[in-house]
Structures are given as structure tokens and as C-alpha cells.
Amino acid sequence: MTPVDTAVSGGVSFALTDEQKELRALAREFAAKEIRPAAAEHDVTMRHPADVIAKAHGVGLMNLHVPAEYGGLGLNAFDGTLVGEELNWGCTGIGTSIGANGLGAGPVIIAGSDEQKARWLPPLLESPILCSFGLSEPDAGSDVARLKTTAVRRGDEYVLNGSKTFITNAGYADWTVVFAKTDPSKGHRGISAFIVPMDAPGVTIEQHLDKMGQRATDTSAFALQDVVVPTANRLGEEGGGFKLAMQTLDFTRPGTAIGAVGVAQAAYELAVDYAKERVTFDLPIAMHQGVNFMIADMATEIEAARLLTWQAAWMLDQGERATLYSSFAKRFAADTAMKVTTDAVQVFGGYGYMKEYPVEKLMRDAKLFQIYEGTSQIQRLVIAKEIFMPRG
């Protein structure tokens, strides 16, 4: 199985343009030549893949959604999925390191003023600098209303205090969009968003977190102690931070979902190749129903996850509210990646459990998709809410 180029039915077309095919081919070539050869070493050492990030930046595979008027490609959500699948097919740890600027810069693209966009977005295109998205805290992951980080107004400045954890690329970021409470009495309606330079006095990286999988991606915890930022660094109005965070996640969830599709696709391809080569009872194991039915299910579920993700991205590009379909895609793709990678280890048998073979890494990498940017359980909550309490 390879990703479909065309599927037309009932007047609906998923045909990729020539430009989209070229974009996907560029990303696949980069993943094969630059990401895959580096994947195992970065998984073992947890070394930040700065060299691969710089190469991705050089060929235009970063900051895909920065608008053209600020120097970017201005690609839409659908085009982003084509790149994201291939980079994560190469290595989802390195792929996430490359793609996480989409999440970090998302609030600026969505809610930034012209002046804020002109200040913070062009530098992302000029050199391979990183930015991050500072929402999660030690006691506030999915329950955003429990945020304890505060931002107190003092004239034309805010003073921030608190801590953040599980923040992708924060340990190497130039700036982070930090969500903090400007009015703790209002719960999630008292949250605001601020652009915080990571070299500002009072910002301290406390820990580079040691993870089970996606180890090539820096995931860090940092503290803010009396960090002063100007009011010009606030994104949108006071109290608009929760809505902005949700808008950003709605846009990025198809990108996260397609990362899960990428790692599943990689595991599937390895399982197919191994099943053709491994012989038991005088037959390749691909000829045994217990194996080929497993692989048939992999192929079906990957294709379904890809198409759900494409639909969510397409809806975003049409200006439609895509909360439900983004959650469909993220939930299904994440769970599919976990199932497919686990089954790939099973196809490899005892060898699949050994670090000498790549499928054990893919299984470890896949697990995180069920956890970050809203766990699979949170996605089900969102889906249920959309079913039983739809807007309008």
C-alpha cells in the first residue's frame, strides 16, 4: 500500500495537484536521505537534531503555514499533512522537532496583530530558530482551567510567574507562547496568551525530560520567576487565551494525526517486507492467514486514518469549524498508530522486541500520539460533546 494519489467518487475528488505531489516527494526524499539515517542515533542519545532541523529549514520544509506577506509559503492545512506524514514516516521524533514550529507560531498566525506578526514571524524564515507552545503545567494538562501560571498587569508590562512542562522544543526555543491567568477568579475565561523570549531574565529550563519514545524531540520543563514582558507581547485581548489555545489545537490536530499516520505507514511497510522474507513451515509468513489478515487490517486502518485527517484539514481550509473532525482524525489516527506498530512488532516476533530492529522504536514512538495535544480519551470527550451538545 502507498498513499493514494487519486480517489474520486460522487463528484468529490482527492486528486493531488502536480505541485502537491512534488511537495510530498520532496518531503519523502528528505525523510529517506536525512531523517532515517539519523533516527537511531538520536533515539539512543536524545541529542537535539539541530543539524537535521537546519537542513529541513534550508529546503523549505519548516514553518509551512507562515503567510506569504511575512515571507512564508502560506501553505494550507491539507498541504501541511502531505509534508507531515513523510517527515514522521522518517522518524516521528525528528519530524516533530521540525514541525513543532507550526504549533508554536500558530497563536501568532491566528491572533497576532500586524505588528506582532511582522516582528515574530519573519525571523523563523531567516534562520532555523524554534518557537514553542507553553500550555501544559505539572497540575494542568487537559484541564486547562487549572493553570497556575499568572500574569499580573503592571503599567505597560506583565509579570509572569509559574511553571510549564511537557513543552516541545522549549529547551532550544527562541520564544514561547505562554498561557497564564490574568484573572484567576474567572477560570478558563481568565487566561491570556503572551509571547515570552526564552532568554528573558527569570526564565529557567528546569529539565530536559527523558521519554519512552520520540526521544529525538526535546520535551522540557521550564519555570518563570518574575518574568517581565511588555503589553505588546500579549496576543489578543485579556481573557482570550483559552479560546486561542483551542483554535490553535483545532488547526494543529490534523498535523498531529498525520504524524501518527506516518509512523503507522513506516511500521506497516517494514511488516510487509519482513513477512515476505521470513519463512516458517516452508512458506513466507505472509502466506499464513494469521499474519496476512493482521497486515490487511493495518492497511485498511491506515488508509481510513489518512482520509479522516485529509477531511479535517480540508474543512479547515474551507473555513469550516473542524473541531469534531479534527478530534475524529486525531483519536482514530493515534489509536491506529499504536495498534499498527504493536502488530508490526508481533509480525517480527522475537526480533521485533529487539532494539536491533526498528519496529520496537516505532511502537515506543507511537504511544505519545495517544497522549499529547489531547489524549485519546479527551478526544472522545470532545466528540461526545459535539454529538450531544452541538453548536448552533
Secondary structure as UniProt FT lines:
FT   STRAND          8..9
FT   TURN            10..11
FT   STRAND          12..13
FT   HELIX           18..30
FT   HELIX           31..35
FT   HELIX           36..45
FT   HELIX           50..58
FT   TURN            59..60
FT   TURN            64..65
FT   HELIX           68..70
FT   HELIX           77..90
FT   HELIX           92..99
FT   HELIX           101..111
FT   HELIX           114..120
FT   HELIX           122..126
FT   STRAND          131..134
FT   TURN            138..139
FT   HELIX           144..146
FT   STRAND          150..154
FT   TURN            155..156
FT   STRAND          157..168
FT   HELIX           170..172
FT   STRAND          175..181
FT   HELIX           184..190
FT   STRAND          191..197
FT   TURN            198..199
FT   TURN            201..202
FT   STRAND          203..208
FT   TURN            215..216
FT   STRAND          219..230
FT   HELIX           231..233
FT   STRAND          234..235
FT   TURN            238..239
FT   HELIX           241..277
FT   STRAND          279..280
FT   TURN            281..282
FT   STRAND          283..284
FT   HELIX           285..287
FT   HELIX           289..317
FT   TURN            318..319
FT   HELIX           323..348
FT   HELIX           349..353
FT   TURN            355..356
FT   HELIX           359..367
FT   HELIX           368..370
FT   TURN            371..373
FT   HELIX           376..388
//
